[in-house]
Amino acid sequence: MAEAEPGSNQPPIVIIKKKKKGGGHPHHGGAWKVAYADFVTAMMAFFLLLWLLNATTEEQRIGIANYFAPSVAPDSTSGSNGVMGGQTVTTDGAMVAENSTPSVTVEIQAPPAETDGSSGGAADANAADASAAMAAAQNDSASQAASPGQQQAAQQTATAQQPDSSDQEAQKLLKELEDEQFRQAEHQLRQAIQQVPDLKTLAQNLIIDRTPEGMRIQLVDQDRVSMFASGSAKMEDYTKKLLDLVAQVVARMPNKISISGHTDSTPYQSDNGYSNWELSADRANASRRELLAAGLAPDRIANVVGKADTDPLLPDDPSSPRNRRLSIVLLHEQPPQP
């Protein structure tokens, strides 16, 4: 700066000097920091992805891959069928600029690190829950991908199979209950015979077994002990007592009763055509009347038949006295399964 001359009225002259600094570094701005931060963020996300892939199983990875690559394409990509499902990423009531781009923030929560045995069990439980959820998602996707006709057919099949399984279970329970009732009835009948002194000798005349129809109680003749008089439908006194015990036992059960009479192969001699058919039927009806007199309800009788010698107890010896017998069958409430 120069000073004014003495005695002059002119203002002083101002001289400004500008110095230029050369050799500087022009890259000392902040743009590189933004780029570096983006790079570090990308690397962190990459290593987080690697860690998540290592923490999942093969089935879980397949489920994730199937979720992001569905086998069936959506029908349309507009409205509620689109990717966002008709929803917006902005806050309700917020103003959005025309040139702005919506952003979506995804939060990924990593499972806790395994520090001891309990945490390892929790991680296994979380993995199992995730696998079950993925399997459920796959099933939902498969059901959505199936055609309506296939879904209707599957529902009809399931509806048709459910009653069958329920019926089979009910029939199984019914059979077990009947078997238990039959065992108790057999035990009570044999015990009742032992308690009556006059009937102890008839224990060998009583045969109790099981048939496809139900439980069969047979009063069988022996060589010197017959249930009926020879060639007659008149029963002996001990036969009546034995039938009274049978009536007391079977009256406690709800099953229907079938009564059949049997004879041996010896022909019945009669001039009026009376044969073993009539004799076996008359003996069966005489037993029916005695059971009703002992207290059995009439509606419990299902049928009364005479079979003569067509169903012998000893097929190899058709003339044996053991073929002369009465059969009282407690029928199953329902026919057995084939």
Beta strands, then each sheet from edge to edge (+ up, - down):
strand 1: 206-211
strand 2: 214-220
strand 3: 257-262
strand 4: 301-306
strand 5: 325-331
sheet 1: 1+ 2- 5+ 3- 4-
end
